């Protein structure tokens, strides 16, 4: 059985160190030669925006990873990335806070847009991969959990697309994204994936509709992580074509029945944070939410479920609001309750927080009555 690790909160530096102390990656990190192993950290810096906008990996989370690795004696660490076509990786390193990390820890920032690439042929499809990404001894993949306008989800598997040249990114789109994403993950393997689910985006990989979910996930199987992450934002693994393709290609397993989710804390034990991020889309969806002392993790779940319901063309048919938050504890109410705090509601999805896909199923049931 595979393990996934889950932790709630918004202190990325502390959460990264806590998770790694349980995972103990130092047991798996080995050098290809006699020198110090080369460890590569691949964040998501698709655009030059701070993490609060929902598109890029929290620098605090990366800082926590570097501190942990340094405490275990690893000093040969690089951060490698290539922003999307049309943006500057160097500008992203600066705007997203990574230049400061580089200077503080003397960790090189590698702009893969300037790197050479190696060509592979898989099933008659030619794919180019940046040489520096292939050269690392241990790859730590650090994606953001967010929606994507074409593939629905972008997380572990898709984040490695930042390890191909810009011309190959265009080629990926010409091929429809799903097959080349799966192929890429057979060529470039993530040894460990740490998912930034603190703040993601509701609809778009480039940010602008941030949703605060206050959680971090980690594991060694990127297929399993993506299958689990899909349900957190209202999809299933079957909805994301490249998950099934990567599984068939032997990258990992999407069987969530065979996963042990190890929670390192409980959502109710995480520091209180009732800040709800506002944007045009989330403001619109909030009309269907009634919250009383709701935490960001549960609120984010509700917003993602409502967005999926909207995409199905059913949101305007919903006459009731979703109720969330500690203010509804021990209350018997006729209505829809999301989360353990609303277990007294006539319709309720338990969980602290539940998955958005389960909330979506409840909403569909409500329309049938």
Secondary structure, DSSP 8 states (H G I E B T S, - for coil): -EEEEEEESS-HHHHHHHHHHHH-GGGT---SSSS---EEEEE---SS--GGGSSS--HHHHHHHHHHHHHTT---EEEEE---TTS-HHHHHHHTTHHHHHHHHT-EEEEGGGS-EEEEEETTEEEEEEHHHHH-SEEEEE-B-EEETTTEEESHHHHGGGGS-HHHHHHHHHTTSHHHHHHHHHHS--SEEEEE-SEEESS-TT-SSEEE--EEEEES-HHHHHHHHHHHTT--GGGSHHHHHHHHTTS----GGGEEEEESS-GGGS---------HHHHHHGGGEEESS--HHHHHHHHHHHHHHHHTT-GGG--S-EEESGGGTT--EEEEEESGGGTTEEEEE-STT--HHHHHHHHHHHHH-
